[in-house]
């Protein structure tokens, strides 16, 4: 069986803390990666004959950079937490997270274009994170399925957590005992992000304890006995 040399509560604390801060940090990182493109586009924008090129560069960058950046930030943090606290490093986790983040961004854009005139703005905002999470968690499931049973629960946990996050953050009214709107929004964010972090963290620990192939902690240290008999020895026996 997989050794239990990890502290689940310690892992969950770190996982929860990073769930609170990773999304704002990823958003800031997306803006930072966009800045060089914006500067170049601004410099080229002064020439009318370069307008089609500027528009093309800007559009392609907007379709690629945000999703890949968020996918990288989220995947890298998760990969480090799993490796540092569980000694469970998933090869290809970050790469697949980048791919999932890119696909998630495209899905968000496609659905937003389709429903922009048919649903209220708040409902559209509620759908954005679950839509982004679906391809991201599917891409990560592709890695998890090699090492743990019932890896599909990772997709369910992420989508459920994203739905809870959106419901808490966009549907709940401001806290009545907080008169300052930014502070109330911050409390809502903490509650919503905590829900997402707790759901995914608990499910990940459960998957960690269900390895695809059971193994013995001393199996790698087991001695190999090799007996060699000569032909003469065989004849004597």
C-alpha positions, 0 to 999 in steps of 0.5 A: 500500500502507499505509505502514509508519511504525509500530514493531510491537515498540513497539505489541506492548509497549504492547498486552501491558502493557495486556492485563495490567492492563486486566481488573483495572482494568475489574473495579474500574471495574464495582464503582465504577459499581455503588456509586451504585446500591448506596447508593440501594438501601440507602437505599430498602431501609428502606421495605418498600413500596419493596422491589419497586422496589429489587429491580428497580433492582438487577437491571437495574443488575447486568444492564447496568452490568458488561458495558457498563463492561468493554466500554467500558474494553477498547474505549477502551484498544484504540482509543487504542492503535491510533490512537496507535501505528498511526494506525488509528482505527476509527470506532465501535469503542468504541460496538460494544465497549460493545454487545459487552460487554453481550451478553457479560455476558448470554451469561455469565449465561444459560450459567451458569444453564443449566450451574450444576448440570451442570459442576464449578465450575472448568469453569464459571469457565473458560467465563466469559471465552471466553463474554464474549469471543465477542460482544465480538469479534463486535461489534468484527469488525463495525467491522474488516471495513470496513477489513481483509481476513480480519477474522474472524481477530479473532474467532478470535484473541480466542476462542483467546486467552481459551481459553488464558487460562482454561486457564492460569489455572484448570487449571494447579496452583500453581507448586511453587517458590512457597510463597505462594499469592497470589504464585503466583496473580499469576504465573499471571495474568501468564502467562495475560494475556500469552498473551491479549495476544500472540495478539490483538496479533500478529493485529491487526498482521497485519490492519493490514497487510492493508487492504481497499483498497490505497492510495498514501501520496501519493494524497492529495497528487496534483495534479489537472490540469484542462484547459479548452478554449473552443469557439473553441479546439476549432474551431481544432483 
